Amino acid sequence: MKYPDIKTYERLYQKYLLGDRSKEMLDLAGDIRDKVFLDICCGGGRLTKEAIGMGTKKNVMIDSAASMIGKGFDIRGLTQVIIMSVEDALLKMRKTNNMVDVAMCQQGINYWLTESKAWQLSLLMPEGGIFIFNTFNKRPSEIPKIREYTLLNPGKMNKSHYVEINWCVKKEWFDVYHVQICQGEEPHFTKFKWMDERYIRSCLKKFFDVELIIDNKTSIYKCIKK
Ligand SMILES: C[S@@+](CC[C@H](N)C(=O)[O-])C[C@H]1O[C@@H](n2cnc3c(N)ncnc32)[C@H](O)[C@@H]1O
């Protein structure tokens, strides 16, 4: 199911936005001044906002949902927004020789990573180019699990009640299903592929040197184009 507009998304997924890894991921890339930056599955563009602040020369944002893209990105024409699937966007960039030095994907890799898309991405990068992404590293149970919690509404004195249900279904691989519910909002449902370290490395290893940087509740991978 398509992601909702950014305001609804931020309310529905408030818990996940509190765990923002943008700064950590950008710091891993080193000095990105004057680099071309690619934000894959950019959503509201929190990575791009930080990257612009760090002095990138140009930014490209990819997301299939126009409603998710935050406003005000065309800062002095430095930012290009591509509203397409990752696959189509990478092909389009290849056709227009749209090269990038640093690519990142926060909370989105499980929607698109395959060996062929890793290859498409690598074709856009020079040797030594950096690709950083995060993913969760505990596979949800095959038995649907319900989590309930209450969060303070930002800038308000009241709270909202949340319910999440997630589970895995085993096919050739595991698909993860996630239902996100917040009082006062329509529920959101999403499905993505469970990717363990072995799968991730198998997609990337031909084109990138892959390093697993942090292995906590979510993992961050840093990949250097060969
Ligand atoms: C969980 S949100 C993360 C947004 C943003 N990276 C962040 O950390 O705030 C996932 C985003 O991926 C986008 N997305 C999912 N599948 C996609 C695909 N195949 N191609 C492009 N964008 C996709 C969704 O529209 C959504 O905006």
The ligand as a MOL file (V3000), in Angstrom:
LIG
                    3D

  0  0  0     0  0            999 V3000
M  V30 BEGIN CTAB
M  V30 COUNTS 27 29 0 0 0
M  V30 BEGIN ATOM
M  V30 1 C 9.8240 3.9950 5.6860 0
M  V30 2 S 9.7950 5.2690 4.4590 0 CHG=1
M  V30 3 C 11.4030 5.9840 4.7320 0
M  V30 4 C 11.4940 7.3930 4.2440 0
M  V30 5 C 12.8180 8.1190 4.5150 0
M  V30 6 N 13.9630 7.4510 3.9330 0
M  V30 7 C 13.0390 8.2960 5.9970 0
M  V30 8 O 13.9290 7.6320 6.5560 0
M  V30 9 O 12.3390 9.0800 6.6130 0 CHG=-1
M  V30 10 C 10.0300 4.3280 2.9840 0
M  V30 11 C 9.9070 5.1450 1.6990 0
M  V30 12 O 10.2580 4.3110 0.6100 0
M  V30 13 C 9.4260 4.6050 -0.4930 0
M  V30 14 N 9.4290 3.4210 -1.3650 0
M  V30 15 C 9.0040 2.1840 -1.0600 0
M  V30 16 N 9.2110 1.3530 -2.0740 0
M  V30 17 C 9.7970 2.0690 -3.0580 0
M  V30 18 C 10.2870 1.7590 -4.3640 0
M  V30 19 N 10.2180 0.5200 -4.8520 0
M  V30 20 N 10.8210 2.7460 -5.1030 0
M  V30 21 C 10.9040 4.0170 -4.6170 0
M  V30 22 N 10.4730 4.3660 -3.3840 0
M  V30 23 C 9.9270 3.3980 -2.6190 0
M  V30 24 C 8.0790 4.9230 0.1400 0
M  V30 25 O 7.2420 5.6870 -0.7180 0
M  V30 26 C 8.5010 5.6840 1.3910 0
M  V30 27 O 8.5520 7.0590 1.1680 0
M  V30 END ATOM
M  V30 BEGIN BOND
M  V30 1 1 1 2
M  V30 2 1 2 3
M  V30 3 1 2 10
M  V30 4 1 3 4
M  V30 5 1 4 5
M  V30 6 1 5 6
M  V30 7 1 5 7
M  V30 8 2 7 8
M  V30 9 1 7 9
M  V30 10 1 10 11
M  V30 11 1 11 12
M  V30 12 1 11 26
M  V30 13 1 12 13
M  V30 14 1 13 14
M  V30 15 1 13 24
M  V30 16 1 14 15
M  V30 17 1 14 23
M  V30 18 2 15 16
M  V30 19 1 16 17
M  V30 20 1 17 18
M  V30 21 2 17 23
M  V30 22 1 18 19
M  V30 23 2 18 20
M  V30 24 1 20 21
M  V30 25 2 21 22
M  V30 26 1 22 23
M  V30 27 1 24 25
M  V30 28 1 24 26
M  V30 29 1 26 27
M  V30 END BOND
M  V30 END CTAB
M  END
